[in-house]
Structures are given as C-alpha cells and as structure tokens.
Amino acid sequence: MTFDIQALGLDQLSAAEKYQLVEVILGTLPEYVDPGELSPEQLAEVVKRRQAADQNPGVGRHWRDVIADLRKQP
C-alpha cells in the first residue's frame, strides 16, 4: 500500500501535528512483527539494520526510548 501525502491532507499539518501523528503511529507498532508481513524491501532493510546493530553494540537507541525523550522536551 502506498500513501499520497497530499491526498491524505498530511501536507496541511503543522510540524507539531506531524510529530504527534508519528507518535500515534509508532504507538501502534507491535514489539514483534512476523517477517512474512514485510515486503522483500522492508525485510532487507530490517536485516541490514540488525546487522549494523550487531556489529556496533551500544550505538543507537530503541525508538521507544527516543520518543520518550522527545515527550519530555518542552
């Protein structure tokens, strides 16, 4: 499924509203996703990122931690 930003009216949102929408969407993501639910491109990206994380332990942060920190900012 592809999304058209203009057709959905997302181009009309303010930056704050876009960040709020991202938080809502991220909040709906499950902790685990069956690889069969991903497209080949998405799966390849996940594998690439996982390999990078394994090769560089301690670098980067879980997205939930980043969102939690962003919520603390004024």
PQR file of N, CA, C, O and H, with PARSE charges and radii, in Angstrom:
ATOM      1  N   MET A   1       0.841  -1.164   0.000 -0.4000 1.5000
ATOM      2  CA  MET A   1       0.000   0.000   0.000 -0.0000 2.0000
ATOM      3  C   MET A   1       0.898   1.242   0.000  0.5500 1.7000
ATOM      4  O   MET A   1       1.856   1.318   0.769 -0.5500 1.4000
ATOM      5  N   THR A   2       0.595   2.181  -0.836 -0.4000 1.5000
ATOM      6  CA  THR A   2       1.328   3.437  -0.851 -0.0000 2.0000
ATOM      7  C   THR A   2       0.408   4.554  -0.367  0.5500 1.7000
ATOM      8  O   THR A   2      -0.815   4.455  -0.459 -0.5500 1.4000
ATOM      9  H   THR A   2      -0.183   2.119  -1.460  0.4000 1.0000
ATOM     10  N   PHE A   3       1.005   5.588   0.135 -0.4000 1.5000
ATOM     11  CA  PHE A   3       0.244   6.705   0.662 -0.0000 2.0000
ATOM     12  C   PHE A   3       0.635   7.978  -0.066  0.5500 1.7000
ATOM     13  O   PHE A   3       1.814   8.223  -0.325 -0.5500 1.4000
ATOM     14  H   PHE A   3       1.999   5.668   0.210  0.4000 1.0000
ATOM     15  N   ASP A   4      -0.346   8.771  -0.388 -0.4000 1.5000
ATOM     16  CA  ASP A   4      -0.126  10.059  -1.023 -0.0000 2.0000
ATOM     17  C   ASP A   4      -0.312  11.132   0.042  0.5500 1.7000
ATOM     18  O   ASP A   4      -1.418  11.334   0.541 -0.5500 1.4000
ATOM     19  H   ASP A   4      -1.303   8.573  -0.177  0.4000 1.0000
ATOM     20  N   ILE A   5       0.760  11.810   0.381 -0.4000 1.5000
ATOM     21  CA  ILE A   5       0.742  12.807   1.451 -0.0000 2.0000
ATOM     22  C   ILE A   5      -0.323  13.869   1.207  0.5500 1.7000
ATOM     23  O   ILE A   5      -1.053  14.252   2.121 -0.5500 1.4000
ATOM     24  H   ILE A   5       1.659  11.646  -0.025  0.4000 1.0000
ATOM     25  N   GLN A   6      -0.403  14.339  -0.035 -0.4000 1.5000
ATOM     26  CA  GLN A   6      -1.374  15.386  -0.351 -0.0000 2.0000
ATOM     27  C   GLN A   6      -2.804  14.853  -0.326  0.5500 1.7000
ATOM     28  O   GLN A   6      -3.705  15.522   0.179 -0.5500 1.4000
ATOM     29  H   GLN A   6       0.189  14.028  -0.778  0.4000 1.0000
ATOM     30  N   ALA A   7      -3.016  13.663  -0.863 -0.4000 1.5000
ATOM     31  CA  ALA A   7      -4.369  13.098  -0.885 -0.0000 2.0000
ATOM     32  C   ALA A   7      -4.884  12.859   0.533  0.5500 1.7000
ATOM     33  O   ALA A   7      -6.086  12.957   0.782 -0.5500 1.4000
ATOM     34  H   ALA A   7      -2.284  13.119  -1.273  0.4000 1.0000
ATOM     35  N   LEU A   8      -3.986  12.549   1.454 -0.4000 1.5000
ATOM     36  CA  LEU A   8      -4.369  12.331   2.842 -0.0000 2.0000
ATOM     37  C   LEU A   8      -4.447  13.636   3.634  0.5500 1.7000
ATOM     38  O   LEU A   8      -4.885  13.648   4.784 -0.5500 1.4000
ATOM     39  H   LEU A   8      -3.010  12.470   1.251  0.4000 1.0000
ATOM     40  N   GLY A   9      -4.019  14.730   3.009 -0.4000 1.5000
ATOM     41  CA  GLY A   9      -4.057  16.026   3.680 -0.0000 2.0000
ATOM     42  C   GLY A   9      -2.926  16.236   4.671  0.5500 1.7000
ATOM     43  O   GLY A   9      -2.950  17.198   5.440 -0.5500 1.4000
ATOM     44  H   GLY A   9      -3.663  14.720   2.075  0.4000 1.0000
ATOM     45  N   LEU A  10      -1.938  15.353   4.665 -0.4000 1.5000
ATOM     46  CA  LEU A  10      -0.854  15.459   5.628 -0.0000 2.0000
ATOM     47  C   LEU A  10       0.054  16.651   5.356  0.5500 1.7000
ATOM     48  O   LEU A  10       0.729  17.139   6.261 -0.5500 1.4000
ATOM     49  H   LEU A  10      -1.919  14.572   4.041  0.4000 1.0000
ATOM     50  N   ASP A  11       0.071  17.113   4.128 -0.4000 1.5000
ATOM     51  CA  ASP A  11       0.886  18.279   3.800 -0.0000 2.0000
ATOM     52  C   ASP A  11       0.327  19.545   4.445  0.5500 1.7000
ATOM     53  O   ASP A  11       1.020  20.561   4.503 -0.5500 1.4000
ATOM     54  H   ASP A  11      -0.477  16.716   3.393  0.4000 1.0000
ATOM     55  N   GLN A  12      -0.894  19.501   4.922 -0.4000 1.5000
ATOM     56  CA  GLN A  12      -1.541  20.653   5.552 -0.0000 2.0000
ATOM     57  C   GLN A  12      -1.281  20.713   7.064  0.5500 1.7000
ATOM     58  O   GLN A  12      -1.613  21.704   7.715 -0.5500 1.4000
ATOM     59  H   GLN A  12      -1.457  18.676   4.874  0.4000 1.0000
ATOM     60  N   LEU A  13      -0.693  19.663   7.611 -0.4000 1.5000
ATOM     61  CA  LEU A  13      -0.441  19.628   9.049 -0.0000 2.0000
ATOM     62  C   LEU A  13       0.766  20.484   9.411  0.5500 1.7000
ATOM     63  O   LEU A  13       1.704  20.626   8.627 -0.5500 1.4000
ATOM     64  H   LEU A  13      -0.423  18.858   7.082  0.4000 1.0000
ATOM     65  N   SER A  14       0.723  21.048  10.606 -0.4000 1.5000
ATOM     66  CA  SER A  14       1.885  21.774  11.113 -0.0000 2.0000
ATOM     67  C   SER A  14       2.948  20.751  11.519  0.5500 1.7000
ATOM     68  O   SER A  14       2.676  19.552  11.586 -0.5500 1.4000
ATOM     69  H   SER A  14      -0.040  20.933  11.243  0.4000 1.0000
ATOM     70  N   ALA A  15       4.154  21.238  11.786 -0.4000 1.5000
ATOM     71  CA  ALA A  15       5.223  20.336  12.221 -0.0000 2.0000
ATOM     72  C   ALA A  15       4.825  19.632  13.514  0.5500 1.7000
ATOM     73  O   ALA A  15       5.059  18.434  13.670 -0.5500 1.4000
ATOM     74  H   ALA A  15       4.375  22.211  11.732  0.4000 1.0000
ATOM     75  N   ALA A  16       4.229  20.371  14.433 -0.4000 1.5000
ATOM     76  CA  ALA A  16       3.819  19.769  15.711 -0.0000 2.0000
ATOM     77  C   ALA A  16       2.780  18.681  15.491  0.5500 1.7000
ATOM     78  O   ALA A  16       2.826  17.636  16.139 -0.5500 1.4000
ATOM     79  H   ALA A  16       4.038  21.345  14.306  0.4000 1.0000
ATOM     80  N   GLU A  17       1.847  18.921  14.586 -0.4000 1.5000
ATOM     81  CA  GLU A  17       0.808  17.923  14.299 -0.0000 2.0000
ATOM     82  C   GLU A  17       1.411  16.694  13.635  0.5500 1.7000
ATOM     83  O   GLU A  17       0.972  15.573  13.894 -0.5500 1.4000
ATOM     84  H   GLU A  17       1.809  19.770  14.059  0.4000 1.0000
ATOM     85  N   LYS A  18       2.403  16.888  12.787 -0.4000 1.5000
ATOM     86  CA  LYS A  18       3.069  15.748  12.133 -0.0000 2.0000
ATOM     87  C   LYS A  18       3.795  14.899  13.171  0.5500 1.7000
ATOM     88  O   LYS A  18       3.725  13.671  13.128 -0.5500 1.4000
ATOM     89  H   LYS A  18       2.759  17.799  12.577  0.4000 1.0000
ATOM     90  N   TYR A  19       4.498  15.553  14.113 -0.4000 1.5000
ATOM     91  CA  TYR A  19       5.177  14.802  15.165 -0.0000 2.0000
ATOM     92  C   TYR A  19       4.168  14.035  16.013  0.5500 1.7000
ATOM     93  O   TYR A  19       4.417  12.893  16.398 -0.5500 1.4000
ATOM     94  H   TYR A  19       4.555  16.551  14.148  0.4000 1.0000
ATOM     95  N   GLN A  20       3.042  14.656  16.299 -0.4000 1.5000
ATOM     96  CA  GLN A  20       2.004  13.980  17.077 -0.0000 2.0000
ATOM     97  C   GLN A  20       1.478  12.766  16.315  0.5500 1.7000
ATOM     98  O   GLN A  20       1.255  11.710  16.908 -0.5500 1.4000
ATOM     99  H   GLN A  20       2.840  15.584  15.986  0.4000 1.0000
ATOM    100  N   LEU A  21       1.281  12.909  15.019 -0.4000 1.5000
ATOM    101  CA  LEU A  21       0.811  11.792  14.202 -0.0000 2.0000
ATOM    102  C   LEU A  21       1.833  10.656  14.200  0.5500 1.7000
ATOM    103  O   LEU A  21       1.466   9.485  14.292 -0.5500 1.4000
ATOM    104  H   LEU A  21       1.462  13.766  14.538  0.4000 1.0000
ATOM    105  N   VAL A  22       3.104  11.005  14.096 -0.4000 1.5000
ATOM    106  CA  VAL A  22       4.158   9.981  14.129 -0.0000 2.0000
ATOM    107  C   VAL A  22       4.120   9.238  15.461  0.5500 1.7000
ATOM    108  O   VAL A  22       4.247   8.014  15.490 -0.5500 1.4000
ATOM    109  H   VAL A  22       3.402  11.957  14.021  0.4000 1.0000
ATOM    110  N   GLU A  23       3.948   9.961  16.555 -0.4000 1.5000
ATOM    111  CA  GLU A  23       3.865   9.313  17.866 -0.0000 2.0000
ATOM    112  C   GLU A  23       2.690   8.344  17.933  0.5500 1.7000
ATOM    113  O   GLU A  23       2.810   7.242  18.468 -0.5500 1.4000
ATOM    114  H   GLU A  23       3.845  10.956  16.532  0.4000 1.0000
ATOM    115  N   VAL A  24       1.564   8.765  17.389 -0.4000 1.5000
ATOM    116  CA  VAL A  24       0.381   7.902  17.396 -0.0000 2.0000
ATOM    117  C   VAL A  24       0.656   6.636  16.588  0.5500 1.7000
ATOM    118  O   VAL A  24       0.343   5.532  17.034 -0.5500 1.4000
ATOM    119  H   VAL A  24       1.466   9.660  16.954  0.4000 1.0000
ATOM    120  N   ILE A  25       1.236   6.795  15.411 -0.4000 1.5000
ATOM    121  CA  ILE A  25       1.520   5.638  14.557 -0.0000 2.0000
ATOM    122  C   ILE A  25       2.536   4.722  15.222  0.5500 1.7000
ATOM    123  O   ILE A  25       2.338   3.507  15.262 -0.5500 1.4000
ATOM    124  H   ILE A  25       1.491   7.691  15.049  0.4000 1.0000
ATOM    125  N   LEU A  26       3.630   5.290  15.750 -0.4000 1.5000
ATOM    126  CA  LEU A  26       4.645   4.472  16.407 -0.0000 2.0000
ATOM    127  C   LEU A  26       4.066   3.738  17.611  0.5500 1.7000
ATOM    128  O   LEU A  26       4.476   2.618  17.914 -0.5500 1.4000
ATOM    129  H   LEU A  26       3.790   6.277  15.718  0.4000 1.0000
ATOM    130  N   GLY A  27       3.127   4.356  18.287 -0.4000 1.5000
ATOM    131  CA  GLY A  27       2.498   3.726  19.445 -0.0000 2.0000
ATOM    132  C   GLY A  27       1.675   2.503  19.088  0.5500 1.7000
ATOM    133  O   GLY A  27       1.350   1.696  19.959 -0.5500 1.4000
ATOM    134  H   GLY A  27       2.794   5.267  18.041  0.4000 1.0000
ATOM    135  N   THR A  28       1.337   2.360  17.820 -0.4000 1.5000
ATOM    136  CA  THR A  28       0.544   1.207  17.404 -0.0000 2.0000
ATOM    137  C   THR A  28       1.394   0.041  16.920  0.5500 1.7000
ATOM    138  O   THR A  28       0.874  -1.043  16.655 -0.5500 1.4000
ATOM    139  H   THR A  28       1.601   3.015  17.113  0.4000 1.0000
ATOM    140  N   LEU A  29       2.705   0.263  16.803 -0.4000 1.5000
ATOM    141  CA  LEU A  29       3.573  -0.805  16.307 -0.0000 2.0000
ATOM    142  C   LEU A  29       3.756  -1.882  17.365  0.5500 1.7000
ATOM    143  O   LEU A  29       3.966  -1.571  18.537 -0.5500 1.4000
ATOM    144  H   LEU A  29       3.128   1.143  17.018  0.4000 1.0000
ATOM    145  N   PRO A  30       3.677  -3.134  16.966 -0.5600 1.5000
ATOM    146  CA  PRO A  30       3.898  -4.213  17.922  0.2800 2.0000
ATOM    147  C   PRO A  30       5.392  -4.376  18.209  0.5500 1.7000
ATOM    148  O   PRO A  30       6.234  -3.912  17.440 -0.5500 1.4000
ATOM    149  N   GLU A  31       5.705  -5.031  19.309 -0.4000 1.5000
ATOM    150  CA  GLU A  31       7.103  -5.301  19.646 -0.0000 2.0000
ATOM    151  C   GLU A  31       7.727  -6.288  18.657  0.5500 1.7000
ATOM    152  O   GLU A  31       8.927  -6.229  18.389 -0.5500 1.4000
ATOM    153  H   GLU A  31       5.020  -5.408  19.933  0.4000 1.0000
ATOM    154  N   TYR A  32       6.916  -7.185  18.122 -0.4000 1.5000
ATOM    155  CA  TYR A  32       7.400  -8.208  17.193 -0.0000 2.0000
ATOM    156  C   TYR A  32       6.532  -8.196  15.946  0.5500 1.7000
ATOM    157  O   TYR A  32       5.308  -8.096  16.025 -0.5500 1.4000
ATOM    158  H   TYR A  32       5.941  -7.233  18.339  0.4000 1.0000
ATOM    159  N   VAL A  33       7.182  -8.299  14.799 -0.4000 1.5000
ATOM    160  CA  VAL A  33       6.467  -8.380  13.527 -0.0000 2.0000
ATOM    161  C   VAL A  33       6.903  -9.656  12.822  0.5500 1.7000
ATOM    162  O   VAL A  33       8.097  -9.927  12.700 -0.5500 1.4000
ATOM    163  H   VAL A  33       8.176  -8.380  14.735  0.4000 1.0000
ATOM    164  N   ASP A  34       5.952 -10.424  12.368 -0.4000 1.5000
ATOM    165  CA  ASP A  34       6.240 -11.629  11.600 -0.0000 2.0000
ATOM    166  C   ASP A  34       6.914 -11.204  10.289  0.5500 1.7000
ATOM    167  O   ASP A  34       6.342 -10.414   9.538 -0.5500 1.4000
ATOM    168  H   ASP A  34       4.982 -10.204  12.467  0.4000 1.0000
ATOM    169  N   PRO A  35       8.114 -11.713  10.004 -0.5600 1.5000
ATOM    170  CA  PRO A  35       8.805 -11.327   8.773  0.2800 2.0000
ATOM    171  C   PRO A  35       7.965 -11.541   7.515  0.5500 1.7000
ATOM    172  O   PRO A  35       8.175 -10.866   6.508 -0.5500 1.4000
ATOM    173  N   GLY A  36       7.024 -12.468   7.567 -0.4000 1.5000
ATOM    174  CA  GLY A  36       6.154 -12.713   6.424 -0.0000 2.0000
ATOM    175  C   GLY A  36       5.218 -11.553   6.125  0.5500 1.7000
ATOM    176  O   GLY A  36       4.633 -11.488   5.043 -0.5500 1.4000
ATOM    177  H   GLY A  36       6.853 -13.017   8.386  0.4000 1.0000
ATOM    178  N   GLU A  37       5.072 -10.636   7.079 -0.4000 1.5000
ATOM    179  CA  GLU A  37       4.205  -9.469   6.890 -0.0000 2.0000
ATOM    180  C   GLU A  37       4.933  -8.309   6.197  0.5500 1.7000
ATOM    181  O   GLU A  37       4.305  -7.315   5.833 -0.5500 1.4000
ATOM    182  H   GLU A  37       5.547 -10.689   7.958  0.4000 1.0000
ATOM    183  N   LEU A  38       6.236  -8.433   6.016 -0.4000 1.5000
ATOM    184  CA  LEU A  38       7.026  -7.364   5.414 -0.0000 2.0000
ATOM    185  C   LEU A  38       7.266  -7.626   3.932  0.5500 1.7000
ATOM    186  O   LEU A  38       7.318  -8.773   3.488 -0.5500 1.4000
ATOM    187  H   LEU A  38       6.746  -9.241   6.311  0.4000 1.0000
ATOM    188  N   SER A  39       7.411  -6.542   3.181 -0.4000 1.5000
ATOM    189  CA  SER A  39       7.783  -6.688   1.774 -0.0000 2.0000
ATOM    190  C   SER A  39       9.252  -7.111   1.724  0.5500 1.7000
ATOM    191  O   SER A  39       9.968  -6.952   2.713 -0.5500 1.4000
ATOM    192  H   SER A  39       7.369  -5.610   3.542  0.4000 1.0000
ATOM    193  N   PRO A  40       9.710  -7.646   0.594 -0.5600 1.5000
ATOM    194  CA  PRO A  40      11.125  -8.010   0.488  0.2800 2.0000
ATOM    195  C   PRO A  40      12.052  -6.818   0.765  0.5500 1.7000
ATOM    196  O   PRO A  40      13.115  -6.984   1.362 -0.5500 1.4000
ATOM    197  N   GLU A  41      11.652  -5.632   0.335 -0.4000 1.5000
ATOM    198  CA  GLU A  41      12.467  -4.434   0.560 -0.0000 2.0000
ATOM    199  C   GLU A  41      12.529  -4.084   2.046  0.5500 1.7000
ATOM    200  O   GLU A  41      13.590  -3.749   2.573 -0.5500 1.4000
ATOM    201  H   GLU A  41      10.788  -5.497  -0.150  0.4000 1.0000
ATOM    202  N   GLN A  42      11.373  -4.167   2.715 -0.4000 1.5000
ATOM    203  CA  GLN A  42      11.340  -3.873   4.150 -0.0000 2.0000
ATOM    204  C   GLN A  42      12.164  -4.887   4.928  0.5500 1.7000
ATOM    205  O   GLN A  42      12.909  -4.525   5.838 -0.5500 1.4000
ATOM    206  H   GLN A  42      10.511  -4.440   2.287  0.4000 1.0000
ATOM    207  N   LEU A  43      12.029  -6.147   4.569 -0.4000 1.5000
ATOM    208  CA  LEU A  43      12.781  -7.192   5.260 -0.0000 2.0000
ATOM    209  C   LEU A  43      14.279  -6.994   5.058  0.5500 1.7000
ATOM    210  O   LEU A  43      15.052  -7.152   6.003 -0.5500 1.4000
ATOM    211  H   LEU A  43      11.424  -6.441   3.829  0.4000 1.0000
ATOM    212  N   ALA A  44      14.698  -6.654   3.852 -0.4000 1.5000
ATOM    213  CA  ALA A  44      16.119  -6.406   3.582 -0.0000 2.0000
ATOM    214  C   ALA A  44      16.635  -5.244   4.427  0.5500 1.7000
ATOM    215  O   ALA A  44      17.759  -5.291   4.927 -0.5500 1.4000
ATOM    216  H   ALA A  44      14.070  -6.526   3.084  0.4000 1.0000
ATOM    217  N   GLU A  45      15.829  -4.217   4.588 -0.4000 1.5000
ATOM    218  CA  GLU A  45      16.233  -3.060   5.409 -0.0000 2.0000
ATOM    219  C   GLU A  45      16.353  -3.454   6.872  0.5500 1.7000
ATOM    220  O   GLU A  45      17.287  -3.032   7.553 -0.5500 1.4000
ATOM    221  H   GLU A  45      14.916  -4.178   4.183  0.4000 1.0000
ATOM    222  N   VAL A  46      15.417  -4.260   7.360 -0.4000 1.5000
ATOM    223  CA  VAL A  46      15.480  -4.724   8.750 -0.0000 2.0000
ATOM    224  C   VAL A  46      16.738  -5.558   8.963  0.5500 1.7000
ATOM    225  O   VAL A  46      17.433  -5.387   9.965 -0.5500 1.4000
ATOM    226  H   VAL A  46      14.658  -4.603   6.807  0.4000 1.0000
ATOM    227  N   VAL A  47      17.033  -6.451   8.036 -0.4000 1.5000
ATOM    228  CA  VAL A  47      18.235  -7.298   8.140 -0.0000 2.0000
ATOM    229  C   VAL A  47      19.482  -6.424   8.151  0.5500 1.7000
ATOM    230  O   VAL A  47      20.384  -6.636   8.962 -0.5500 1.4000
ATOM    231  H   VAL A  47      16.468  -6.590   7.222  0.4000 1.0000
ATOM    232  N   LYS A  48      19.537  -5.443   7.257 -0.4000 1.5000
ATOM    233  CA  LYS A  48      20.692  -4.540   7.176 -0.0000 2.0000
ATOM    234  C   LYS A  48      20.885  -3.787   8.486  0.5500 1.7000
ATOM    235  O   LYS A  48      22.004  -3.677   8.989 -0.5500 1.4000
ATOM    236  H   LYS A  48      18.805  -5.270   6.598  0.4000 1.0000
ATOM    237  N   ARG A  49      19.792  -3.270   9.034 -0.4000 1.5000
ATOM    238  CA  ARG A  49      19.883  -2.511  10.278 -0.0000 2.0000
ATOM    239  C   ARG A  49      20.242  -3.407  11.457  0.5500 1.7000
ATOM    240  O   ARG A  49      20.983  -3.001  12.353 -0.5500 1.4000
ATOM    241  H   ARG A  49      18.883  -3.359   8.626  0.4000 1.0000
ATOM    242  N   ARG A  50      19.714  -4.622  11.452 -0.4000 1.5000
ATOM    243  CA  ARG A  50      20.037  -5.552  12.534 -0.0000 2.0000
ATOM    244  C   ARG A  50      21.516  -5.924  12.500  0.5500 1.7000
ATOM    245  O   ARG A  50      22.170  -5.997  13.541 -0.5500 1.4000
ATOM    246  H   ARG A  50      19.112  -4.952  10.724  0.4000 1.0000
ATOM    247  N   GLN A  51      22.037  -6.156  11.299 -0.4000 1.5000
ATOM    248  CA  GLN A  51      23.460  -6.477  11.162 -0.0000 2.0000
ATOM    249  C   GLN A  51      24.329  -5.314  11.643  0.5500 1.7000
ATOM    250  O   GLN A  51      25.335  -5.524  12.320 -0.5500 1.4000
ATOM    251  H   GLN A  51      21.506  -6.096  10.453  0.4000 1.0000
ATOM    252  N   ALA A  52      23.936  -4.092  11.291 -0.4000 1.5000
ATOM    253  CA  ALA A  52      24.683  -2.910  11.736 -0.0000 2.0000
ATOM    254  C   ALA A  52      24.646  -2.795  13.254  0.5500 1.7000
ATOM    255  O   ALA A  52      25.652  -2.461  13.879 -0.5500 1.4000
ATOM    256  H   ALA A  52      23.119  -3.921  10.741  0.4000 1.0000
ATOM    257  N   ALA A  53      23.492  -3.072  13.846 -0.4000 1.5000
ATOM    258  CA  ALA A  53      23.357  -3.013  15.305 -0.0000 2.0000
ATOM    259  C   ALA A  53      24.218  -4.081  15.971  0.5500 1.7000
ATOM    260  O   ALA A  53      24.851  -3.824  16.995 -0.5500 1.4000
ATOM    261  H   ALA A  53      22.674  -3.344  13.338  0.4000 1.0000
ATOM    262  N   ASP A  54      24.241  -5.273  15.393 -0.4000 1.5000
ATOM    263  CA  ASP A  54      25.049  -6.354  15.958 -0.0000 2.0000
ATOM    264  C   ASP A  54      26.533  -6.052  15.859  0.5500 1.7000
ATOM    265  O   ASP A  54      27.308  -6.438  16.735 -0.5500 1.4000
ATOM    266  H   ASP A  54      23.727  -5.482  14.561  0.4000 1.0000
ATOM    267  N   GLN A  55      26.935  -5.363  14.795 -0.4000 1.5000
ATOM    268  CA  GLN A  55      28.350  -5.026  14.590 -0.0000 2.0000
ATOM    269  C   GLN A  55      28.786  -3.833  15.433  0.5500 1.7000
ATOM    270  O   GLN A  55      29.980  -3.622  15.646 -0.5500 1.4000
ATOM    271  H   GLN A  55      26.305  -5.050  14.084  0.4000 1.0000
ATOM    272  N   ASN A  56      27.824  -3.055  15.909 -0.4000 1.5000
ATOM    273  CA  ASN A  56      28.126  -1.855  16.686 -0.0000 2.0000
ATOM    274  C   ASN A  56      27.290  -1.812  17.962  0.5500 1.7000
ATOM    275  O   ASN A  56      26.461  -0.917  18.129 -0.5500 1.4000
ATOM    276  H   ASN A  56      26.854  -3.226  15.736  0.4000 1.0000
ATOM    277  N   PRO A  57      27.501  -2.771  18.861 -0.5600 1.5000
ATOM    278  CA  PRO A  57      26.693  -2.785  20.081  0.2800 2.0000
ATOM    279  C   PRO A  57      26.905  -1.497  20.874  0.5500 1.7000
ATOM    280  O   PRO A  57      28.015  -0.972  20.957 -0.5500 1.4000
ATOM    281  N   GLY A  58      25.823  -1.009  21.447 -0.4000 1.5000
ATOM    282  CA  GLY A  58      25.908   0.208  22.242 -0.0000 2.0000
ATOM    283  C   GLY A  58      25.697   1.482  21.444  0.5500 1.7000
ATOM    284  O   GLY A  58      25.540   2.558  22.021 -0.5500 1.4000
ATOM    285  H   GLY A  58      24.921  -1.436  21.380  0.4000 1.0000
ATOM    286  N   VAL A  59      25.690   1.370  20.116 -0.4000 1.5000
ATOM    287  CA  VAL A  59      25.442   2.525  19.264 -0.0000 2.0000
ATOM    288  C   VAL A  59      23.966   2.511  18.876  0.5500 1.7000
ATOM    289  O   VAL A  59      23.424   1.474  18.495 -0.5500 1.4000
ATOM    290  H   VAL A  59      25.817   0.496  19.647  0.4000 1.0000
ATOM    291  N   GLY A  60      23.339   3.645  18.974 -0.4000 1.5000
ATOM    292  CA  GLY A  60      21.925   3.732  18.636 -0.0000 2.0000
ATOM    293  C   GLY A  60      21.060   3.434  19.843  0.5500 1.7000
ATOM    294  O   GLY A  60      21.534   2.974  20.882 -0.5500 1.4000
ATOM    295  H   GLY A  60      23.779   4.488  19.283  0.4000 1.0000
ATOM    296  N   ARG A  61      19.768   3.711  19.673 -0.4000 1.5000
ATOM    297  CA  ARG A  61      18.815   3.532  20.759 -0.0000 2.0000
ATOM    298  C   ARG A  61      17.513   2.988  20.207  0.5500 1.7000
ATOM    299  O   ARG A  61      17.200   3.147  19.028 -0.5500 1.4000
ATOM    300  H   ARG A  61      19.383   4.084  18.829  0.4000 1.0000
ATOM    301  N   HIS A  62      16.764   2.345  21.081 -0.4000 1.5000
ATOM    302  CA  HIS A  62      15.446   1.834  20.710 -0.0000 2.0000
ATOM    303  C   HIS A  62      14.555   3.028  20.419  0.5500 1.7000
ATOM    304  O   HIS A  62      14.617   4.039  21.119 -0.5500 1.4000
ATOM    305  H   HIS A  62      17.018   2.215  22.040  0.4000 1.0000
ATOM    306  N   TRP A  63      13.726   2.916  19.386 -0.4000 1.5000
ATOM    307  CA  TRP A  63      12.888   4.052  19.003 -0.0000 2.0000
ATOM    308  C   TRP A  63      11.933   4.471  20.108  0.5500 1.7000
ATOM    309  O   TRP A  63      11.588   5.648  20.206 -0.5500 1.4000
ATOM    310  H   TRP A  63      13.676   2.095  18.817  0.4000 1.0000
ATOM    311  N   ARG A  64      11.506   3.546  20.931 -0.4000 1.5000
ATOM    312  CA  ARG A  64      10.608   3.910  22.039 -0.0000 2.0000
ATOM    313  C   ARG A  64      11.320   4.820  23.044  0.5500 1.7000
ATOM    314  O   ARG A  64      10.699   5.713  23.620 -0.5500 1.4000
ATOM    315  H   ARG A  64      11.787   2.589  20.852  0.4000 1.0000
ATOM    316  N   ASP A  65      12.623   4.595  23.254 -0.4000 1.5000
ATOM    317  CA  ASP A  65      13.388   5.458  24.155 -0.0000 2.0000
ATOM    318  C   ASP A  65      13.533   6.868  23.577  0.5500 1.7000
ATOM    319  O   ASP A  65      13.454   7.857  24.306 -0.5500 1.4000
ATOM    320  H   ASP A  65      13.128   3.870  22.785  0.4000 1.0000
ATOM    321  N   VAL A  66      13.742   6.947  22.284 -0.4000 1.5000
ATOM    322  CA  VAL A  66      13.857   8.252  21.626 -0.0000 2.0000
ATOM    323  C   VAL A  66      12.557   9.016  21.760  0.5500 1.7000
ATOM    324  O   VAL A  66      12.572  10.198  22.100 -0.5500 1.4000
ATOM    325  H   VAL A  66      13.806   6.144  21.692  0.4000 1.0000
ATOM    326  N   ILE A  67      11.434   8.367  21.499 -0.4000 1.5000
ATOM    327  CA  ILE A  67      10.126   9.019  21.605 -0.0000 2.0000
ATOM    328  C   ILE A  67       9.891   9.471  23.049  0.5500 1.7000
ATOM    329  O   ILE A  67       9.381  10.569  23.273 -0.5500 1.4000
ATOM    330  H   ILE A  67      11.422   7.406  21.223  0.4000 1.0000
ATOM    331  N   ALA A  68      10.251   8.648  24.021 -0.4000 1.5000
ATOM    332  CA  ALA A  68      10.066   9.020  25.428 -0.0000 2.0000
ATOM    333  C   ALA A  68      10.857  10.286  25.754  0.5500 1.7000
ATOM    334  O   ALA A  68      10.357  11.166  26.455 -0.5500 1.4000
ATOM    335  H   ALA A  68      10.666   7.757  23.839  0.4000 1.0000
ATOM    336  N   ASP A  69      12.080  10.380  25.252 -0.4000 1.5000
ATOM    337  CA  ASP A  69      12.881  11.580  25.472 -0.0000 2.0000
ATOM    338  C   ASP A  69      12.272  12.793  24.781  0.5500 1.7000
ATOM    339  O   ASP A  69      12.280  13.890  25.340 -0.5500 1.4000
ATOM    340  H   ASP A  69      12.486   9.665  24.683  0.4000 1.0000
ATOM    341  N   LEU A  70      11.755  12.614  23.594 -0.4000 1.5000
ATOM    342  CA  LEU A  70      11.128  13.724  22.879 -0.0000 2.0000
ATOM    343  C   LEU A  70       9.902  14.234  23.630  0.5500 1.7000
ATOM    344  O   LEU A  70       9.624  15.433  23.626 -0.5500 1.4000
ATOM    345  H   LEU A  70      11.749  11.724  23.140  0.4000 1.0000
ATOM    346  N   ARG A  71       9.188  13.352  24.256 -0.4000 1.5000
ATOM    347  CA  ARG A  71       7.989  13.764  25.009 -0.0000 2.0000
ATOM    348  C   ARG A  71       8.344  14.607  26.220  0.5500 1.7000
ATOM    349  O   ARG A  71       7.526  15.402  26.684 -0.5500 1.4000
ATOM    350  H   ARG A  71       9.413  12.378  24.259  0.4000 1.0000
ATOM    351  N   LYS A  72       9.557  14.442  26.737 -0.4000 1.5000
ATOM    352  CA  LYS A  72       9.998  15.194  27.911 -0.0000 2.0000
ATOM    353  C   LYS A  72      10.379  16.628  27.569  0.5500 1.7000
ATOM    354  O   LYS A  72      10.408  17.486  28.452 -0.5500 1.4000
ATOM    355  H   LYS A  72      10.221  13.796  26.360  0.4000 1.0000
ATOM    356  N   GLN A  73      10.672  16.899  26.302 -0.4000 1.5000
ATOM    357  CA  GLN A  73      11.106  18.232  25.904 -0.0000 2.0000
ATOM    358  C   GLN A  73       9.924  19.189  25.870  0.5500 1.7000
ATOM    359  O   GLN A  73       8.801  18.799  25.553 -0.5500 1.4000
ATOM    360  H   GLN A  73      10.649  16.203  25.585  0.4000 1.0000
ATOM    361  N   PRO A  74      10.198  20.474  26.208 -0.5600 1.5000
ATOM    362  CA  PRO A  74       9.110  21.467  26.178  0.2800 2.0000
ATOM    363  C   PRO A  74       8.640  21.773  24.779  0.5500 1.7000
ATOM    364  O   PRO A  74       7.734  22.586  24.597 -0.5500 1.4000
TER
END
